[in-house]
Amino acid sequence: MTQSAEQTERRLDLQPLGPDSLTWQDFGSWRFHLMLPQAFVLQVAHPIIDAGVGEHSVYKTDPWGRAKRSTELLWPIVYARPQRAIEMGVKLYDLHRSIKGVDKHGKKYFALDPEAYSWVHITGYDATLRMHELYGTSPTTRQRHAMFAEWRQLGKLMGIRDKDLPATESEYWDYFHGMIRDKLEWGAVVQDLMRPEHYLEIPKPPNSKIPDTAWRMILAVMGRFMRFNLRATLPDAFRETFHIPWTTNDERLFRLWCGTYRTMHALTPKKWRLIPLARKAYTDAQRHPEAYNSNN
């Protein structure tokens, strides 16, 4: 089968997620955003992604723009009507075709390398599960099965081949921990993200009217919290492999924060637990349920 024929067959097999899915509840939640920094660290610890991000990304010079573009590209694969979701998955895949080059060791890299491209998505299932365990309640066995099936479904929408996605949860965890143990590296981007000063150097949002002094005061508090949250939410195996300091007192403080957040989350109306893009999608699904009918 030619590459073009394989891609055509893969697209015919795509099944977009809908408003009744668990992914819709999770992917656009503010809780999930607390897990994104650690997922990014895991992703760029892959040598190919480290090379691509280091050369092509503007995560340091324009973090707000990068975050906005990522949201506009990835989140609509979940929060969109079926045909639009498929189109956005194809767009995301195609945009990665141009990310290629030569790394610091003189080795060629390509963002659509199957292992590297799938690894970005693979970090998401772990992040979702631990989001529930840390900031909510652990999913039931039935929920985990549904979450895993939807995770695979989303991966296919992103253009990942079935053979590049673990088929079972057992295979997933073997692969996930094997990657941390044997493949991931403490590269230049990881080193930068883990610097104590990284979150204290974030520039103001574009067109912000916040005075420079006030912004520095905000970062003095929020920047330290963001670094703490990053270290706290990294998988234990990653912290141990790369000798990231984490004390008993750190764990105690983090558990206190998790308990506080769970209380705040429970008191927040369901609508406001979601980012605006997700709220808008739910509203559209309520007003136009026929648009999300898989039989249409």
C-alpha positions as CSV (number, residue, x, y, z in Angstrom):
1,M,0.0,0.0,0.0
2,T,1.4,3.4,-1.0
3,Q,1.7,6.2,1.6
4,S,-1.1,8.1,0.0
5,A,-3.4,5.1,0.0
6,E,-2.5,4.4,3.6
7,Q,-3.4,8.0,4.6
8,T,-6.7,7.9,2.7
9,E,-7.7,4.6,4.5
10,R,-6.7,6.0,7.8
11,R,-8.9,9.1,7.3
12,L,-11.9,7.0,6.4
13,D,-11.5,5.3,9.8
14,L,-11.6,8.5,11.8
15,Q,-14.3,8.8,14.5
16,P,-14.4,12.3,16.0
17,L,-15.2,12.6,19.7
18,G,-18.5,14.2,20.8
19,P,-20.0,16.1,23.7
20,D,-20.9,12.9,25.5
21,S,-17.3,11.8,25.7
22,L,-15.1,11.9,28.8
23,T,-12.5,13.7,26.7
24,W,-14.8,16.7,26.3
25,Q,-15.1,16.9,30.0
26,D,-11.4,16.7,30.6
27,F,-9.4,18.2,27.7
28,G,-10.8,21.7,28.1
29,S,-10.9,21.8,31.9
30,W,-8.8,24.3,33.9
31,R,-7.5,21.3,35.9
32,F,-5.9,19.8,32.7
33,H,-4.0,23.1,32.2
34,L,-2.3,22.4,35.5
35,M,-0.9,19.3,33.9
36,L,0.3,20.8,30.6
37,P,3.7,22.1,31.8
38,Q,4.9,18.7,32.9
39,A,3.6,17.1,29.7
40,F,5.6,19.6,27.7
41,V,8.7,18.8,29.7
42,L,8.2,15.0,29.0
43,Q,7.6,15.8,25.3
44,V,10.7,17.9,24.8
45,A,12.8,15.4,26.6
46,H,12.5,13.2,23.5
47,P,15.7,14.1,21.5
48,I,13.8,14.7,18.2
49,I,11.3,17.0,19.8
50,D,14.1,18.8,21.7
51,A,15.8,19.5,18.4
52,G,12.6,20.7,16.7
53,V,11.4,22.9,19.5
54,G,14.8,24.3,20.1
55,E,15.1,25.4,16.5
56,H,11.6,26.1,15.4
57,S,9.6,27.1,18.6
58,V,9.2,30.5,20.1
59,Y,8.3,29.2,23.5
60,K,10.8,31.6,25.1
61,T,10.3,34.8,23.1
62,D,6.5,34.5,22.5
63,P,5.0,32.1,25.1
64,W,1.6,33.7,24.9
65,G,1.5,33.5,21.1
66,R,2.7,29.9,21.2
67,A,0.0,28.9,23.7
68,K,-2.7,30.7,21.7
69,R,-1.7,28.9,18.4
70,S,-1.5,25.6,20.2
71,T,-5.0,26.0,21.5
72,E,-6.3,27.1,18.1
73,L,-4.7,24.0,16.5
74,L,-5.1,21.1,18.9
75,W,-8.2,21.9,21.0
76,P,-10.6,22.1,17.9
77,I,-9.7,18.4,17.2
78,V,-11.8,17.7,20.3
79,Y,-14.2,20.7,20.5
80,A,-15.6,20.9,17.0
81,R,-18.3,19.5,14.8
82,P,-17.2,16.1,13.3
83,Q,-16.1,17.2,9.9
84,R,-14.3,20.2,11.4
85,A,-12.5,18.0,13.9
86,I,-11.3,15.7,11.1
87,E,-10.1,18.7,9.1
88,M,-8.2,20.2,12.1
89,G,-6.5,16.8,12.7
90,V,-5.3,16.7,9.1
91,K,-4.1,20.4,9.4
92,L,-2.2,19.6,12.6
93,Y,-0.4,16.7,10.9
94,D,0.4,18.6,7.7
95,L,1.8,21.5,9.6
96,H,4.4,19.2,11.1
97,R,5.7,18.3,7.7
98,S,7.8,21.5,7.6
99,I,9.5,20.9,11.0
100,K,12.8,19.2,10.1
101,G,16.5,19.9,10.3
102,V,19.8,18.8,11.7
103,D,20.3,18.5,15.5
104,K,23.5,19.5,17.4
105,H,25.0,16.1,16.8
106,G,24.6,16.5,13.0
107,K,21.7,14.0,12.9
108,K,18.7,14.7,10.7
109,Y,15.3,15.0,12.5
110,F,11.7,15.2,11.4
111,A,8.7,16.1,13.5
112,L,6.6,13.4,11.9
113,D,9.0,10.7,13.0
114,P,6.4,8.1,14.2
115,E,8.0,7.6,17.6
116,A,8.4,11.3,18.3
117,Y,5.0,12.4,16.9
118,S,3.1,9.7,18.9
119,W,5.1,10.5,22.1
120,V,3.5,13.9,22.3
121,H,0.1,12.3,22.4
122,I,1.2,9.4,24.6
123,T,2.0,11.9,27.4
124,G,-1.6,13.0,27.4
125,Y,-3.2,9.8,28.8
126,D,-0.9,9.8,31.8
127,A,-1.6,13.5,32.3
128,T,-5.3,13.0,32.2
129,L,-5.3,10.1,34.7
130,R,-3.1,11.9,37.2
131,M,-5.1,15.1,36.8
132,H,-8.1,13.1,38.2
133,E,-6.0,11.4,40.9
134,L,-4.5,14.7,42.1
135,Y,-7.2,17.2,41.6
136,G,-10.4,15.1,41.7
137,T,-11.1,11.4,42.3
138,S,-9.5,8.4,40.7
139,P,-11.5,7.1,37.7
140,T,-13.4,3.8,38.0
141,T,-12.2,0.8,35.9
142,R,-15.1,1.5,33.4
143,Q,-14.1,5.1,33.1
144,R,-10.4,4.2,32.6
145,H,-11.4,1.8,29.7
146,A,-13.5,4.6,28.1
147,M,-10.7,7.2,28.6
148,F,-8.1,4.9,27.0
149,A,-10.4,4.1,24.0
150,E,-11.0,7.8,23.5
151,W,-7.3,8.6,23.9
152,R,-6.6,6.2,21.0
153,Q,-9.4,7.7,19.0
154,L,-8.0,11.1,19.4
155,G,-4.5,9.9,18.4
156,K,-5.9,8.6,15.1
157,L,-7.6,12.0,14.5
158,M,-4.1,13.6,14.9
159,G,-2.8,11.3,12.2
160,I,-1.0,8.7,14.4
161,R,-1.1,5.2,12.9
162,D,-2.8,2.5,14.9
163,K,0.4,0.5,15.1
164,D,2.1,3.5,16.8
165,L,-0.4,3.6,19.7
166,P,-0.3,1.1,22.5
167,A,-3.3,-1.3,22.1
168,T,-3.9,-1.9,25.8
169,E,-3.3,0.0,29.1
170,S,-0.7,-2.6,30.1
171,E,1.2,-2.0,26.8
172,Y,0.8,1.8,27.4
173,W,2.5,1.8,30.8
174,D,5.3,-0.5,29.7
175,Y,6.0,1.8,26.8
176,F,5.6,5.0,28.8
177,H,8.0,4.0,31.6
178,G,10.3,2.4,29.1
179,M,10.6,5.7,27.2
180,I,11.4,7.6,30.4
181,R,14.0,5.0,31.4
182,D,15.6,4.4,28.0
183,K,14.9,7.2,25.6
184,L,14.3,10.6,27.1
185,E,17.2,12.9,27.7
186,W,18.0,16.0,29.7
187,G,18.3,18.2,26.6
188,A,18.7,21.9,26.1
189,V,15.0,22.7,26.2
190,V,14.3,20.6,29.3
191,Q,17.2,22.2,31.0
192,D,15.8,25.6,30.2
193,L,12.3,24.8,31.3
194,M,13.6,23.4,34.6
195,R,15.7,26.4,35.5
196,P,14.5,28.1,38.7
197,E,14.4,31.5,36.8
198,H,12.4,30.2,33.8
199,Y,8.9,31.2,35.1
200,L,10.3,34.5,36.5
201,E,11.2,35.6,33.0
202,I,7.9,35.3,31.3
203,P,7.1,38.5,29.3
204,K,3.9,40.3,29.8
205,P,1.0,39.3,27.6
206,P,0.8,41.3,24.3
207,N,-0.9,44.7,24.7
208,S,-1.0,44.3,28.4
209,K,-1.5,47.5,30.4
210,I,0.0,45.9,33.6
211,P,2.9,48.1,34.8
212,D,6.3,46.4,34.7
213,T,6.7,46.6,38.4
214,A,3.3,45.0,39.0
215,W,4.1,42.3,36.5
216,R,7.3,41.5,38.3
217,M,5.4,41.2,41.5
218,I,2.9,38.9,39.9
219,L,5.7,36.7,38.6
220,A,7.4,36.7,42.0
221,V,4.4,34.8,43.3
222,M,2.9,33.0,40.3
223,G,6.2,32.1,38.8
224,R,7.4,30.3,41.9
225,F,4.0,28.5,42.1
226,M,4.2,27.5,38.4
227,R,7.7,26.0,38.9
228,F,6.6,24.2,42.1
229,N,3.5,22.8,40.3
230,L,5.7,21.7,37.4
231,R,8.1,19.7,39.7
232,A,5.1,18.4,41.7
233,T,3.2,17.0,38.7
234,L,6.1,15.4,36.9
235,P,5.8,11.6,37.1
236,D,7.8,10.0,39.9
237,A,9.8,8.0,37.4
238,F,10.9,11.1,35.6
239,R,12.0,12.9,38.7
240,E,13.9,9.8,39.9
241,T,15.6,9.2,36.5
242,F,16.8,12.8,36.2
243,H,17.4,13.4,39.9
244,I,15.0,16.3,40.3
245,P,14.8,17.3,43.9
246,W,11.6,16.5,45.7
247,T,11.3,16.4,49.5
248,T,8.8,15.1,52.0
249,N,7.9,18.7,52.8
250,D,7.4,19.4,49.1
251,E,5.0,16.5,48.9
252,R,3.2,17.6,52.0
253,L,2.7,21.1,50.6
254,F,1.6,19.8,47.3
255,R,-1.0,17.5,48.8
256,L,-2.3,20.5,50.8
257,W,-2.6,22.5,47.5
258,C,-4.4,19.5,45.8
259,G,-7.0,19.3,48.6
260,T,-7.6,23.1,48.4
261,Y,-8.0,22.9,44.7
262,R,-10.4,20.0,44.9
263,T,-12.6,22.0,47.2
264,M,-12.5,25.0,44.9
265,H,-13.3,22.8,41.9
266,A,-16.3,21.2,43.6
267,L,-17.7,24.7,44.4
268,T,-17.2,26.0,40.9
269,P,-20.3,25.7,38.6
270,K,-19.6,23.1,35.9
271,K,-19.7,25.7,33.1
272,W,-16.9,27.7,34.6
273,R,-14.6,24.7,35.1
274,L,-13.9,24.8,31.3
275,I,-11.8,27.2,29.2
276,P,-13.9,29.5,26.9
277,L,-13.4,27.4,23.7
278,A,-14.8,24.3,25.5
279,R,-17.7,26.2,26.9
280,K,-18.5,27.5,23.4
281,A,-18.4,24.0,21.9
282,Y,-20.8,22.6,24.6
283,T,-23.2,25.5,23.9
284,D,-23.1,24.7,20.2
285,A,-23.8,21.0,20.9
286,Q,-26.8,21.9,23.0
287,R,-28.2,24.2,20.4
288,H,-27.4,22.0,17.4
289,P,-27.3,18.4,18.6
290,E,-28.0,17.1,15.0
291,A,-24.6,18.5,14.0
292,Y,-22.9,16.0,16.3
293,N,-25.0,13.0,15.3
294,S,-22.5,10.3,14.1
295,N,-25.2,9.1,11.6
296,N,-25.2,12.4,9.7
